[in-house]
Amino acid sequence: MSPRKISAAKTSADWHDFSVSSWVAGQTILHCAGSIRLPEPRSKSGDDYVTVKSIEGFDTWPTSW
C-alpha cells in the first residue's frame, strides 16, 4: 500500500493505492488493484508484502475466466 499521488509533488494523507498479486512459476500475477481511504494514519510495519505459508482454509479462485 502506498500513499495516492494527487499531483506530481504531493501525496494524499488519507487515500492509498493497493494491489493484490501472486508469484507463480517465475511470473507475477496481478489479481486486483484499487484505492482505499484510511481515516487514521497507518502504522509503519516495514513489510511491503505478505507470504501465505499454507493455503488450508483459503478459497482457490481461477486466474483466468
mmCIF file of the N, C-alpha and C atoms, coordinates in Angstrom:
data_MODEL
# 
_entry.id   MODEL 
# 
loop_
_atom_site.group_PDB 
_atom_site.id 
_atom_site.type_symbol 
_atom_site.label_atom_id 
_atom_site.label_alt_id 
_atom_site.label_comp_id 
_atom_site.label_asym_id 
_atom_site.label_entity_id 
_atom_site.label_seq_id 
_atom_site.pdbx_PDB_ins_code 
_atom_site.Cartn_x 
_atom_site.Cartn_y 
_atom_site.Cartn_z 
_atom_site.occupancy 
_atom_site.B_iso_or_equiv 
_atom_site.pdbx_formal_charge 
_atom_site.auth_seq_id 
_atom_site.auth_comp_id 
_atom_site.auth_asym_id 
_atom_site.auth_atom_id 
_atom_site.pdbx_PDB_model_num 
ATOM 1   N N  . MET A 1 1  ? 0.846   -1.154  0.000   1.00 0.00 ? 1  MET A N  1 
ATOM 2   C CA . MET A 1 1  ? 0.000   0.000   0.000   1.00 0.00 ? 1  MET A CA 1 
ATOM 3   C C  . MET A 1 1  ? 0.899   1.226   0.000   1.00 0.00 ? 1  MET A C  1 
ATOM 4   N N  . SER A 1 2  ? 0.523   2.205   -0.788  1.00 0.00 ? 2  SER A N  1 
ATOM 5   C CA . SER A 1 2  ? 1.325   3.424   -0.852  1.00 0.00 ? 2  SER A CA 1 
ATOM 6   C C  . SER A 1 2  ? 0.394   4.628   -0.929  1.00 0.00 ? 2  SER A C  1 
ATOM 7   N N  . PRO A 1 3  ? 0.854   5.783   -0.425  1.00 0.00 ? 3  PRO A N  1 
ATOM 8   C CA . PRO A 1 3  ? 0.018   6.992   -0.495  1.00 0.00 ? 3  PRO A CA 1 
ATOM 9   C C  . PRO A 1 3  ? -0.345  7.317   -1.942  1.00 0.00 ? 3  PRO A C  1 
ATOM 10  N N  . ARG A 1 4  ? -1.587  7.672   -2.176  1.00 0.00 ? 4  ARG A N  1 
ATOM 11  C CA . ARG A 1 4  ? -2.055  8.001   -3.531  1.00 0.00 ? 4  ARG A CA 1 
ATOM 12  C C  . ARG A 1 4  ? -1.521  9.356   -3.957  1.00 0.00 ? 4  ARG A C  1 
ATOM 13  N N  . LYS A 1 5  ? -0.969  9.419   -5.165  1.00 0.00 ? 5  LYS A N  1 
ATOM 14  C CA . LYS A 1 5  ? -0.470  10.692  -5.698  1.00 0.00 ? 5  LYS A CA 1 
ATOM 15  C C  . LYS A 1 5  ? -1.644  11.562  -6.102  1.00 0.00 ? 5  LYS A C  1 
ATOM 16  N N  . ILE A 1 6  ? -1.638  12.803  -5.649  1.00 0.00 ? 6  ILE A N  1 
ATOM 17  C CA . ILE A 1 6  ? -2.687  13.748  -6.039  1.00 0.00 ? 6  ILE A CA 1 
ATOM 18  C C  . ILE A 1 6  ? -2.136  14.835  -6.960  1.00 0.00 ? 6  ILE A C  1 
ATOM 19  N N  . SER A 1 7  ? -0.821  14.882  -7.101  1.00 0.00 ? 7  SER A N  1 
ATOM 20  C CA . SER A 1 7  ? -0.163  15.751  -8.062  1.00 0.00 ? 7  SER A CA 1 
ATOM 21  C C  . SER A 1 7  ? 1.252   15.208  -8.248  1.00 0.00 ? 7  SER A C  1 
ATOM 22  N N  . ALA A 1 8  ? 2.026   15.856  -9.084  1.00 0.00 ? 8  ALA A N  1 
ATOM 23  C CA . ALA A 1 8  ? 3.399   15.395  -9.318  1.00 0.00 ? 8  ALA A CA 1 
ATOM 24  C C  . ALA A 1 8  ? 4.266   15.515  -8.066  1.00 0.00 ? 8  ALA A C  1 
ATOM 25  N N  . ALA A 1 9  ? 3.883   16.415  -7.151  1.00 0.00 ? 9  ALA A N  1 
ATOM 26  C CA . ALA A 1 9  ? 4.724   16.675  -5.986  1.00 0.00 ? 9  ALA A CA 1 
ATOM 27  C C  . ALA A 1 9  ? 4.089   16.260  -4.654  1.00 0.00 ? 9  ALA A C  1 
ATOM 28  N N  . LYS A 1 10 ? 2.786   15.961  -4.630  1.00 0.00 ? 10 LYS A N  1 
ATOM 29  C CA . LYS A 1 10 ? 2.104   15.691  -3.360  1.00 0.00 ? 10 LYS A CA 1 
ATOM 30  C C  . LYS A 1 10 ? 1.412   14.339  -3.360  1.00 0.00 ? 10 LYS A C  1 
ATOM 31  N N  . THR A 1 11 ? 1.277   13.779  -2.153  1.00 0.00 ? 11 THR A N  1 
ATOM 32  C CA . THR A 1 11 ? 0.504   12.563  -1.966  1.00 0.00 ? 11 THR A CA 1 
ATOM 33  C C  . THR A 1 11 ? -0.608  12.842  -0.966  1.00 0.00 ? 11 THR A C  1 
ATOM 34  N N  . SER A 1 12 ? -1.655  12.041  -1.022  1.00 0.00 ? 12 SER A N  1 
ATOM 35  C CA . SER A 1 12 ? -2.788  12.197  -0.129  1.00 0.00 ? 12 SER A CA 1 
ATOM 36  C C  . SER A 1 12 ? -2.451  11.620  1.243   1.00 0.00 ? 12 SER A C  1 
ATOM 37  N N  . ALA A 1 13 ? -2.945  12.252  2.296   1.00 0.00 ? 13 ALA A N  1 
ATOM 38  C CA . ALA A 1 13 ? -2.752  11.731  3.650   1.00 0.00 ? 13 ALA A CA 1 
ATOM 39  C C  . ALA A 1 13 ? -3.757  10.630  3.953   1.00 0.00 ? 13 ALA A C  1 
ATOM 40  N N  . ASP A 1 14 ? -4.917  10.640  3.279   1.00 0.00 ? 14 ASP A N  1 
ATOM 41  C CA . ASP A 1 14 ? -5.982  9.685   3.581   1.00 0.00 ? 14 ASP A CA 1 
ATOM 42  C C  . ASP A 1 14 ? -6.097  8.544   2.572   1.00 0.00 ? 14 ASP A C  1 
ATOM 43  N N  . TRP A 1 15 ? -5.858  8.818   1.286   1.00 0.00 ? 15 TRP A N  1 
ATOM 44  C CA . TRP A 1 15 ? -6.064  7.817   0.243   1.00 0.00 ? 15 TRP A CA 1 
ATOM 45  C C  . TRP A 1 15 ? -4.779  7.072   -0.072  1.00 0.00 ? 15 TRP A C  1 
ATOM 46  N N  . HIS A 1 16 ? -4.890  5.741   -0.213  1.00 0.00 ? 16 HIS A N  1 
ATOM 47  C CA . HIS A 1 16 ? -3.745  4.885   -0.519  1.00 0.00 ? 16 HIS A CA 1 
ATOM 48  C C  . HIS A 1 16 ? -4.108  3.944   -1.662  1.00 0.00 ? 16 HIS A C  1 
ATOM 49  N N  . ASP A 1 17 ? -3.128  3.656   -2.515  1.00 0.00 ? 17 ASP A N  1 
ATOM 50  C CA . ASP A 1 17 ? -3.295  2.670   -3.577  1.00 0.00 ? 17 ASP A CA 1 
ATOM 51  C C  . ASP A 1 17 ? -2.801  1.321   -3.065  1.00 0.00 ? 17 ASP A C  1 
ATOM 52  N N  . PHE A 1 18 ? -3.462  0.238   -3.497  1.00 0.00 ? 18 PHE A N  1 
ATOM 53  C CA . PHE A 1 18 ? -3.041  -1.096  -3.085  1.00 0.00 ? 18 PHE A CA 1 
ATOM 54  C C  . PHE A 1 18 ? -3.161  -2.046  -4.269  1.00 0.00 ? 18 PHE A C  1 
ATOM 55  N N  . SER A 1 19 ? -2.492  -3.186  -4.148  1.00 0.00 ? 19 SER A N  1 
ATOM 56  C CA . SER A 1 19 ? -2.637  -4.245  -5.145  1.00 0.00 ? 19 SER A CA 1 
ATOM 57  C C  . SER A 1 19 ? -2.483  -5.589  -4.460  1.00 0.00 ? 19 SER A C  1 
ATOM 58  N N  . VAL A 1 20 ? -3.121  -6.594  -5.047  1.00 0.00 ? 20 VAL A N  1 
ATOM 59  C CA . VAL A 1 20 ? -3.007  -7.966  -4.572  1.00 0.00 ? 20 VAL A CA 1 
ATOM 60  C C  . VAL A 1 20 ? -2.464  -8.776  -5.736  1.00 0.00 ? 20 VAL A C  1 
ATOM 61  N N  . SER A 1 21 ? -1.333  -9.414  -5.523  1.00 0.00 ? 21 SER A N  1 
ATOM 62  C CA . SER A 1 21 ? -0.707  -10.195 -6.590  1.00 0.00 ? 21 SER A CA 1 
ATOM 63  C C  . SER A 1 21 ? -0.109  -11.473 -6.022  1.00 0.00 ? 21 SER A C  1 
ATOM 64  N N  . SER A 1 22 ? 0.264   -12.364 -6.919  1.00 0.00 ? 22 SER A N  1 
ATOM 65  C CA . SER A 1 22 ? 0.916   -13.608 -6.506  1.00 0.00 ? 22 SER A CA 1 
ATOM 66  C C  . SER A 1 22 ? 2.080   -13.878 -7.448  1.00 0.00 ? 22 SER A C  1 
ATOM 67  N N  . TRP A 1 23 ? 2.922   -14.802 -7.033  1.00 0.00 ? 23 TRP A N  1 
ATOM 68  C CA . TRP A 1 23 ? 4.107   -15.176 -7.800  1.00 0.00 ? 23 TRP A CA 1 
ATOM 69  C C  . TRP A 1 23 ? 3.971   -16.649 -8.129  1.00 0.00 ? 23 TRP A C  1 
ATOM 70  N N  . VAL A 1 24 ? 3.840   -16.987 -9.422  1.00 0.00 ? 24 VAL A N  1 
ATOM 71  C CA . VAL A 1 24 ? 3.669   -18.368 -9.851  1.00 0.00 ? 24 VAL A CA 1 
ATOM 72  C C  . VAL A 1 24 ? 4.605   -18.629 -11.025 1.00 0.00 ? 24 VAL A C  1 
ATOM 73  N N  . ALA A 1 25 ? 5.407   -19.672 -10.904 1.00 0.00 ? 25 ALA A N  1 
ATOM 74  C CA . ALA A 1 25 ? 6.300   -20.108 -11.992 1.00 0.00 ? 25 ALA A CA 1 
ATOM 75  C C  . ALA A 1 25 ? 7.150   -18.961 -12.539 1.00 0.00 ? 25 ALA A C  1 
ATOM 76  N N  . GLY A 1 26 ? 7.676   -18.139 -11.638 1.00 0.00 ? 26 GLY A N  1 
ATOM 77  C CA . GLY A 1 26 ? 8.558   -17.054 -12.047 1.00 0.00 ? 26 GLY A CA 1 
ATOM 78  C C  . GLY A 1 26 ? 7.855   -15.841 -12.631 1.00 0.00 ? 26 GLY A C  1 
ATOM 79  N N  . GLN A 1 27 ? 6.531   -15.782 -12.533 1.00 0.00 ? 27 GLN A N  1 
ATOM 80  C CA . GLN A 1 27 ? 5.770   -14.661 -13.084 1.00 0.00 ? 27 GLN A CA 1 
ATOM 81  C C  . GLN A 1 27 ? 4.880   -14.054 -12.002 1.00 0.00 ? 27 GLN A C  1 
ATOM 82  N N  . THR A 1 28 ? 4.760   -12.748 -12.024 1.00 0.00 ? 28 THR A N  1 
ATOM 83  C CA . THR A 1 28 ? 3.849   -12.060 -11.117 1.00 0.00 ? 28 THR A CA 1 
ATOM 84  C C  . THR A 1 28 ? 2.481   -11.964 -11.778 1.00 0.00 ? 28 THR A C  1 
ATOM 85  N N  . ILE A 1 29 ? 1.444   -12.287 -11.007 1.00 0.00 ? 29 ILE A N  1 
ATOM 86  C CA . ILE A 1 29 ? 0.069   -12.179 -11.500 1.00 0.00 ? 29 ILE A CA 1 
ATOM 87  C C  . ILE A 1 29 ? -0.657  -11.148 -10.640 1.00 0.00 ? 29 ILE A C  1 
ATOM 88  N N  . LEU A 1 30 ? -1.162  -10.090 -11.265 1.00 0.00 ? 30 LEU A N  1 
ATOM 89  C CA . LEU A 1 30 ? -1.930  -9.063  -10.564 1.00 0.00 ? 30 LEU A CA 1 
ATOM 90  C C  . LEU A 1 30 ? -3.387  -9.510  -10.506 1.00 0.00 ? 30 LEU A C  1 
ATOM 91  N N  . HIS A 1 31 ? -3.931  -9.671  -9.301  1.00 0.00 ? 31 HIS A N  1 
ATOM 92  C CA . HIS A 1 31 ? -5.305  -10.129 -9.127  1.00 0.00 ? 31 HIS A CA 1 
ATOM 93  C C  . HIS A 1 31 ? -6.281  -8.962  -8.983  1.00 0.00 ? 31 HIS A C  1 
ATOM 94  N N  . CYS A 1 32 ? -5.881  -7.917  -8.300  1.00 0.00 ? 32 CYS A N  1 
ATOM 95  C CA . CYS A 1 32 ? -6.731  -6.730  -8.206  1.00 0.00 ? 32 CYS A CA 1 
ATOM 96  C C  . CYS A 1 32 ? -5.888  -5.546  -7.754  1.00 0.00 ? 32 CYS A C  1 
ATOM 97  N N  . ALA A 1 33 ? -6.394  -4.359  -8.008  1.00 0.00 ? 33 ALA A N  1 
ATOM 98  C CA . ALA A 1 33 ? -5.733  -3.127  -7.590  1.00 0.00 ? 33 ALA A CA 1 
ATOM 99  C C  . ALA A 1 33 ? -6.815  -2.082  -7.362  1.00 0.00 ? 33 ALA A C  1 
ATOM 100 N N  . GLY A 1 34 ? -6.550  -1.158  -6.463  1.00 0.00 ? 34 GLY A N  1 
ATOM 101 C CA . GLY A 1 34 ? -7.542  -0.129  -6.196  1.00 0.00 ? 34 GLY A CA 1 
ATOM 102 C C  . GLY A 1 34 ? -7.025  0.905   -5.229  1.00 0.00 ? 34 GLY A C  1 
ATOM 103 N N  . SER A 1 35 ? -7.950  1.689   -4.704  1.00 0.00 ? 35 SER A N  1 
ATOM 104 C CA . SER A 1 35 ? -7.626  2.733   -3.730  1.00 0.00 ? 35 SER A CA 1 
ATOM 105 C C  . SER A 1 35 ? -8.513  2.546   -2.515  1.00 0.00 ? 35 SER A C  1 
ATOM 106 N N  . ILE A 1 36 ? -7.996  2.941   -1.376  1.00 0.00 ? 36 ILE A N  1 
ATOM 107 C CA . ILE A 1 36 ? -8.728  2.837   -0.127  1.00 0.00 ? 36 ILE A CA 1 
ATOM 108 C C  . ILE A 1 36 ? -8.460  4.083   0.698   1.00 0.00 ? 36 ILE A C  1 
ATOM 109 N N  . ARG A 1 37 ? -9.484  4.556   1.408   1.00 0.00 ? 37 ARG A N  1 
ATOM 110 C CA . ARG A 1 37 ? -9.317  5.716   2.280   1.00 0.00 ? 37 ARG A CA 1 
ATOM 111 C C  . ARG A 1 37 ? -9.161  5.230   3.709   1.00 0.00 ? 37 ARG A C  1 
ATOM 112 N N  . LEU A 1 38 ? -8.100  5.659   4.347   1.00 0.00 ? 38 LEU A N  1 
ATOM 113 C CA . LEU A 1 38 ? -7.843  5.317   5.739   1.00 0.00 ? 38 LEU A CA 1 
ATOM 114 C C  . LEU A 1 38 ? -8.140  6.533   6.596   1.00 0.00 ? 38 LEU A C  1 
ATOM 115 N N  . PRO A 1 39 ? -9.132  6.446   7.498   1.00 0.00 ? 39 PRO A N  1 
ATOM 116 C CA . PRO A 1 39 ? -9.479  7.607   8.305   1.00 0.00 ? 39 PRO A CA 1 
ATOM 117 C C  . PRO A 1 39 ? -8.414  7.960   9.349   1.00 0.00 ? 39 PRO A C  1 
ATOM 118 N N  . GLU A 1 40 ? -7.554  7.002   9.675   1.00 0.00 ? 40 GLU A N  1 
ATOM 119 C CA . GLU A 1 40 ? -6.461  7.247   10.619  1.00 0.00 ? 40 GLU A CA 1 
ATOM 120 C C  . GLU A 1 40 ? -5.158  6.812   9.967   1.00 0.00 ? 40 GLU A C  1 
ATOM 121 N N  . PRO A 1 41 ? -4.046  7.437   10.310  1.00 0.00 ? 41 PRO A N  1 
ATOM 122 C CA . PRO A 1 41 ? -2.760  7.059   9.710   1.00 0.00 ? 41 PRO A CA 1 
ATOM 123 C C  . PRO A 1 41 ? -2.433  5.601   9.985   1.00 0.00 ? 41 PRO A C  1 
ATOM 124 N N  . ARG A 1 42 ? -1.851  4.930   8.988   1.00 0.00 ? 42 ARG A N  1 
ATOM 125 C CA . ARG A 1 42 ? -1.447  3.540   9.194   1.00 0.00 ? 42 ARG A CA 1 
ATOM 126 C C  . ARG A 1 42 ? -0.094  3.495   9.883   1.00 0.00 ? 42 ARG A C  1 
ATOM 127 N N  . SER A 1 43 ? 0.142   2.453   10.655  1.00 0.00 ? 43 SER A N  1 
ATOM 128 C CA . SER A 1 43 ? 1.436   2.299   11.312  1.00 0.00 ? 43 SER A CA 1 
ATOM 129 C C  . SER A 1 43 ? 2.431   1.733   10.313  1.00 0.00 ? 43 SER A C  1 
ATOM 130 N N  . LYS A 1 44 ? 3.663   2.097   10.429  1.00 0.00 ? 44 LYS A N  1 
ATOM 131 C CA . LYS A 1 44 ? 4.709   1.645   9.519   1.00 0.00 ? 44 LYS A CA 1 
ATOM 132 C C  . LYS A 1 44 ? 5.245   0.317   10.030  1.00 0.00 ? 44 LYS A C  1 
ATOM 133 N N  . SER A 1 45 ? 5.035   -0.763  9.263   1.00 0.00 ? 45 SER A N  1 
ATOM 134 C CA . SER A 1 45 ? 5.493   -2.082  9.692   1.00 0.00 ? 45 SER A CA 1 
ATOM 135 C C  . SER A 1 45 ? 6.836   -2.449  9.072   1.00 0.00 ? 45 SER A C  1 
ATOM 136 N N  . GLY A 1 46 ? 7.162   -1.829  7.939   1.00 0.00 ? 46 GLY A N  1 
ATOM 137 C CA . GLY A 1 46 ? 8.412   -2.161  7.260   1.00 0.00 ? 46 GLY A CA 1 
ATOM 138 C C  . GLY A 1 46 ? 8.239   -3.251  6.217   1.00 0.00 ? 46 GLY A C  1 
ATOM 139 N N  . ASP A 1 47 ? 7.121   -4.008  6.265   1.00 0.00 ? 47 ASP A N  1 
ATOM 140 C CA . ASP A 1 47 ? 6.873   -5.057  5.283   1.00 0.00 ? 47 ASP A CA 1 
ATOM 141 C C  . ASP A 1 47 ? 5.967   -4.522  4.184   1.00 0.00 ? 47 ASP A C  1 
ATOM 142 N N  . ASP A 1 48 ? 6.329   -4.802  2.938   1.00 0.00 ? 48 ASP A N  1 
ATOM 143 C CA . ASP A 1 48 ? 5.525   -4.366  1.814   1.00 0.00 ? 48 ASP A CA 1 
ATOM 144 C C  . ASP A 1 48 ? 4.739   -5.516  1.195   1.00 0.00 ? 48 ASP A C  1 
ATOM 145 N N  . TYR A 1 49 ? 4.842   -6.714  1.765   1.00 0.00 ? 49 TYR A N  1 
ATOM 146 C CA . TYR A 1 49 ? 4.150   -7.874  1.216   1.00 0.00 ? 49 TYR A CA 1 
ATOM 147 C C  . TYR A 1 49 ? 3.852   -8.875  2.323   1.00 0.00 ? 49 TYR A C  1 
ATOM 148 N N  . VAL A 1 50 ? 2.972   -9.818  2.015   1.00 0.00 ? 50 VAL A N  1 
ATOM 149 C CA . VAL A 1 50 ? 2.608   -10.879 2.947   1.00 0.00 ? 50 VAL A CA 1 
ATOM 150 C C  . VAL A 1 50 ? 2.782   -12.199 2.223   1.00 0.00 ? 50 VAL A C  1 
ATOM 151 N N  . THR A 1 51 ? 3.376   -13.176 2.866   1.00 0.00 ? 51 THR A N  1 
ATOM 152 C CA . THR A 1 51 ? 3.536   -14.507 2.312   1.00 0.00 ? 51 THR A CA 1 
ATOM 153 C C  . THR A 1 51 ? 2.597   -15.459 3.042   1.00 0.00 ? 51 THR A C  1 
ATOM 154 N N  . VAL A 1 52 ? 1.786   -16.197 2.294   1.00 0.00 ? 52 VAL A N  1 
ATOM 155 C CA . VAL A 1 52 ? 0.892   -17.199 2.874   1.00 0.00 ? 52 VAL A CA 1 
ATOM 156 C C  . VAL A 1 52 ? 1.610   -18.533 2.823   1.00 0.00 ? 52 VAL A C  1 
ATOM 157 N N  . LYS A 1 53 ? 1.885   -19.116 3.993   1.00 0.00 ? 53 LYS A N  1 
ATOM 158 C CA . LYS A 1 53 ? 2.650   -20.358 4.045   1.00 0.00 ? 53 LYS A CA 1 
ATOM 159 C C  . LYS A 1 53 ? 1.790   -21.593 3.828   1.00 0.00 ? 53 LYS A C  1 
ATOM 160 N N  . SER A 1 54 ? 0.508   -21.505 4.138   1.00 0.00 ? 54 SER A N  1 
ATOM 161 C CA . SER A 1 54 ? -0.400  -22.631 3.950   1.00 0.00 ? 54 SER A CA 1 
ATOM 162 C C  . SER A 1 54 ? -1.705  -22.105 3.371   1.00 0.00 ? 54 SER A C  1 
ATOM 163 N N  . ILE A 1 55 ? -2.210  -22.759 2.332   1.00 0.00 ? 55 ILE A N  1 
ATOM 164 C CA . ILE A 1 55 ? -3.465  -22.319 1.731   1.00 0.00 ? 55 ILE A CA 1 
ATOM 165 C C  . ILE A 1 55 ? -4.663  -23.022 2.358   1.00 0.00 ? 55 ILE A C  1 
ATOM 166 N N  . GLU A 1 56 ? -4.439  -23.840 3.365   1.00 0.00 ? 56 GLU A N  1 
ATOM 167 C CA . GLU A 1 56 ? -5.543  -24.516 4.044   1.00 0.00 ? 56 GLU A CA 1 
ATOM 168 C C  . GLU A 1 56 ? -6.470  -23.473 4.665   1.00 0.00 ? 56 GLU A C  1 
ATOM 169 N N  . GLY A 1 57 ? -7.748  -23.612 4.416   1.00 0.00 ? 57 GLY A N  1 
ATOM 170 C CA . GLY A 1 57 ? -8.722  -22.660 4.936   1.00 0.00 ? 57 GLY A CA 1 
ATOM 171 C C  . GLY A 1 57 ? -8.986  -21.482 4.006   1.00 0.00 ? 57 GLY A C  1 
ATOM 172 N N  . PHE A 1 58 ? -8.268  -21.414 2.879   1.00 0.00 ? 58 PHE A N  1 
ATOM 173 C CA . PHE A 1 58 ? -8.467  -20.354 1.901   1.00 0.00 ? 58 PHE A CA 1 
ATOM 174 C C  . PHE A 1 58 ? -9.185  -20.925 0.685   1.00 0.00 ? 58 PHE A C  1 
ATOM 175 N N  . ASP A 1 59 ? -9.930  -20.091 -0.021  1.00 0.00 ? 59 ASP A N  1 
ATOM 176 C CA . ASP A 1 59 ? -10.560 -20.497 -1.271  1.00 0.00 ? 59 ASP A CA 1 
ATOM 177 C C  . ASP A 1 59 ? -9.559  -20.344 -2.402  1.00 0.00 ? 59 ASP A C  1 
ATOM 178 N N  . THR A 1 60 ? -9.610  -21.230 -3.368  1.00 0.00 ? 60 THR A N  1 
ATOM 179 C CA . THR A 1 60 ? -8.778  -21.130 -4.567  1.00 0.00 ? 60 THR A CA 1 
ATOM 180 C C  . THR A 1 60 ? -9.654  -20.617 -5.692  1.00 0.00 ? 60 THR A C  1 
ATOM 181 N N  . TRP A 1 61 ? -9.260  -19.516 -6.308  1.00 0.00 ? 61 TRP A N  1 
ATOM 182 C CA . TRP A 1 61 ? -10.014 -18.925 -7.399  1.00 0.00 ? 61 TRP A CA 1 
ATOM 183 C C  . TRP A 1 61 ? -9.215  -19.082 -8.687  1.00 0.00 ? 61 TRP A C  1 
ATOM 184 N N  . PRO A 1 62 ? -9.885  -19.278 -9.803  1.00 0.00 ? 62 PRO A N  1 
ATOM 185 C CA . PRO A 1 62 ? -9.159  -19.403 -11.071 1.00 0.00 ? 62 PRO A CA 1 
ATOM 186 C C  . PRO A 1 62 ? -8.489  -18.076 -11.428 1.00 0.00 ? 62 PRO A C  1 
ATOM 187 N N  . THR A 1 63 ? -7.363  -18.160 -12.122 1.00 0.00 ? 63 THR A N  1 
ATOM 188 C CA . THR A 1 63 ? -6.658  -16.944 -12.522 1.00 0.00 ? 63 THR A CA 1 
ATOM 189 C C  . THR A 1 63 ? -7.092  -16.455 -13.892 1.00 0.00 ? 63 THR A C  1 
ATOM 190 N N  . SER A 1 64 ? -7.886  -17.245 -14.599 1.00 0.00 ? 64 SER A N  1 
ATOM 191 C CA . SER A 1 64 ? -8.435  -16.797 -15.885 1.00 0.00 ? 64 SER A CA 1 
ATOM 192 C C  . SER A 1 64 ? -9.871  -17.308 -15.987 1.00 0.00 ? 64 SER A C  1 
ATOM 193 N N  . TRP A 1 65 ? -10.690 -16.601 -16.747 1.00 0.00 ? 65 TRP A N  1 
ATOM 194 C CA . TRP A 1 65 ? -12.110 -16.979 -16.844 1.00 0.00 ? 65 TRP A CA 1 
ATOM 195 C C  . TRP A 1 65 ? -12.394 -17.625 -18.131 1.00 0.00 ? 65 TRP A C  1 
# 
